[in-house]
């Protein structure tokens, strides 16, 4: 089973990406976030969220 979690901090324009058994990845002000490899082809455009 593949797991993926995102925490979107709109105020600080950060996205925290959680995967099992890995360090948390932090993206600062990304234009887009992809779901790879768990959600191939999925792209979340952040422009409307910010």
KEPADO-108861 format. One record per residue: x, y, z of N, C-alpha, C, O in turn; residue in one letter. Coordinates in pm, 1 decimal. Example, Ala and Ser with C-alpha at 12.3 -4.5 7.8 and 13.67 -1.06 7.14 Angstrom:
BEGIN
{{1319.0,-569.0,780.0},{1230.0,-450.0,780.0},{1320.0,-330.0,780.0},{1423.6,-331.9,846.5},A},
{{1285.0,-225.0,708.0},{1367.0,-106.0,714.0},{1290.0,3.0,787.0},{1340.9,113.8,803.9},S},
***
This chain:
BEGIN
{{83.9,-117.4,0.0},{0.0,0.0,0.0},{89.3,124.8,0.0},{183.1,134.8,79.0},X},
{{59.1,219.2,-89.0},{133.1,344.9,-93.2},{50.3,452.0,-23.5},{-71.1,460.1,-42.1},X},
{{116.2,532.8,55.6},{47.9,638.5,129.3},{110.4,773.3,96.1},{229.9,782.8,68.3},X},
{{28.4,876.3,99.4},{73.9,1010.8,70.3},{-10.6,1108.7,150.5},{-132.7,1094.3,157.1},X},
{{52.7,1207.1,211.0},{-20.8,1310.4,282.5},{36.9,1447.2,251.7},{158.5,1464.5,243.2},X},
{{-51.9,1544.0,235.2},{-10.1,1682.5,213.8},{-72.0,1769.2,321.4},{-189.4,1753.5,354.8},X},
{{6.1,1859.8,375.3},{-44.4,1964.2,462.7},{-14.4,2095.2,391.0},{101.8,2128.8,367.9},X},
{{-119.1,2168.6,356.0},{-102.9,2293.4,282.2},{-120.5,2409.6,378.6},{-227.9,2429.3,435.4},X},
{{-13.8,2486.0,396.1},{-12.1,2602.8,484.0},{-26.4,2725.9,394.9},{72.7,2778.2,343.9},X},
{{-150.0,2771.7,376.4},{-176.8,2884.3,286.0},{-112.8,3013.9,335.2},{-61.5,3092.1,255.2},X},
{{-115.9,3036.4,465.0},{-63.5,3161.2,519.7},{85.2,3178.6,489.3},{129.2,3288.2,454.6},X},
{{162.4,3070.9,502.2},{307.2,3077.1,480.6},{350.2,3023.0,344.5},{469.3,3016.5,314.0},X},
{{252.1,2984.3,263.3},{276.9,2931.7,127.9},{376.9,2816.6,128.8},{476.2,2816.9,56.0},X},
{{347.6,2718.8,213.1},{431.1,2598.4,221.6},{343.6,2475.3,206.3},{226.4,2475.0,243.9},X},
{{403.0,2370.5,150.2},{336.5,2241.2,141.2},{428.7,2138.6,205.9},{545.6,2125.9,169.5},X},
{{374.0,2066.3,301.9},{447.9,1960.7,370.6},{400.1,1828.2,312.0},{280.4,1799.4,310.9},X},
{{493.6,1748.6,263.8},{459.2,1621.9,199.3},{507.4,1507.5,288.8},{624.2,1500.7,327.0},X},
{{413.6,1418.3,320.6},{441.6,1306.6,410.2},{434.8,1174.8,334.8},{336.9,1146.2,265.9},X},
{{540.8,1094.4,348.6},{548.4,957.7,296.9},{592.5,868.9,412.7},{669.2,913.7,498.0},X},
{{546.4,745.3,418.0},{591.4,655.7,524.5},{742.4,633.3,518.3},{799.1,620.6,409.8},X},
{{806.4,628.3,632.8},{948.1,595.8,645.6},{1040.3,691.0,570.8},{1149.3,651.7,529.1},X},
{{997.6,816.0,553.3},{1081.9,916.8,488.8},{1070.4,1047.6,566.0},{973.3,1070.5,638.1},X},
{{1170.3,1132.3,549.7},{1165.7,1264.8,610.1},{1054.3,1345.8,543.8},{1022.1,1323.6,427.1},X},
{{996.9,1437.8,616.9},{895.4,1527.0,561.8},{962.6,1618.4,459.6},{1067.3,1677.3,486.6},X},
{{901.4,1629.3,343.1},{951.2,1719.0,239.5},{872.8,1849.4,250.6},{750.0,1847.1,259.6},X},
{{942.4,1962.6,249.9},{877.4,2092.4,261.9},{905.3,2172.4,135.3},{1020.4,2196.3,99.0},X},
{{797.6,2213.2,69.2},{808.9,2296.8,-49.8},{765.9,2438.1,-13.0},{660.9,2457.3,48.4},X},
{{846.0,2536.4,-50.0},{812.8,2675.1,-20.6},{763.4,2744.2,-146.1},{835.3,2754.8,-245.4},X},
{{639.9,2790.9,-140.4},{575.9,2864.4,-248.2},{582.1,2791.6,-383.4},{621.0,2851.6,-483.6},X},
{{544.4,2664.2,-387.1},{550.6,2593.3,-515.1},{439.5,2640.1,-609.4},{331.7,2679.7,-565.1},X},
{{467.0,2635.0,-738.6},{364.6,2665.7,-839.3},{267.1,2550.0,-852.9},{149.0,2568.8,-882.3},X},
{{319.7,2428.1,-830.5},{237.4,2307.8,-842.5},{295.5,2198.4,-753.6},{413.8,2200.0,-719.5},X},
{{209.8,2103.7,-716.9},{251.5,1986.9,-639.4},{202.6,1864.4,-714.8},{86.7,1857.8,-755.5},X},
{{291.5,1767.2,-733.4},{251.5,1646.2,-804.3},{225.2,1534.1,-705.1},{270.9,1538.0,-590.9},X},
{{151.4,1435.1,-750.4},{120.1,1320.7,-665.9},{208.3,1200.5,-694.4},{180.2,1090.5,-647.0},X},
{{314.6,1220.2,-771.2},{402.4,1108.1,-808.5},{479.5,1056.5,-688.9},{517.6,1138.3,-605.2},X},
{{505.1,930.7,-674.3},{460.9,821.8,-761.9},{324.5,764.5,-723.0},{269.8,680.9,-795.0},X},
{{269.0,809.0,-609.1},{143.4,749.9,-561.6},{23.1,782.1,-651.0},{-65.3,698.2,-668.7},X},
{{19.9,901.8,-706.3},{-90.0,945.5,-793.0},{-32.0,991.3,-926.6},{-24.8,1111.5,-952.3},X},
{{9.0,898.8,-1011.0},{73.9,936.5,-1136.7},{-13.9,1029.1,-1220.6},{-132.5,1003.2,-1241.0},X},
{{46.5,1136.8,-1268.3},{-23.9,1229.9,-1353.7},{-104.3,1335.7,-1280.8},{-153.7,1428.9,-1344.3},X},
{{-119.2,1324.7,-1149.1},{-196.2,1423.9,-1073.8},{-109.7,1546.2,-1045.9},{2.0,1533.5,-995.8},X},
{{-160.9,1663.9,-1078.1},{-90.5,1789.1,-1051.2},{-189.2,1885.1,-985.3},{-296.8,1910.8,-1039.2},X},
{{-152.7,1937.3,-869.6},{-232.3,2036.9,-800.0},{-167.1,2172.3,-824.7},{-58.2,2198.6,-773.7},X},
{{-232.5,2258.5,-902.4},{-182.8,2393.0,-929.8},{-214.9,2480.0,-809.6},{-330.3,2489.2,-767.8},X},
{{-112.6,2543.9,-754.2},{-128.2,2616.3,-629.4},{-177.6,2759.5,-645.6},{-214.7,2822.0,-546.3},X},
{{-179.3,2813.6,-766.9},{-219.7,2951.9,-791.2},{-354.9,2988.7,-731.9},{-370.2,3096.7,-674.9},X},
{{-453.0,2899.8,-744.9},{-586.4,2929.7,-691.7},{-594.2,2909.9,-541.0},{-684.8,2962.2,-476.0},X},
{{-502.3,2836.7,-486.8},{-501.4,2812.1,-341.7},{-436.0,2928.2,-268.8},{-483.4,2970.1,-163.2},X},
{{-328.9,2979.6,-323.6},{-261.3,3092.8,-258.6},{-348.1,3214.1,-270.5},{-311.2,3321.3,-222.7},X},
***
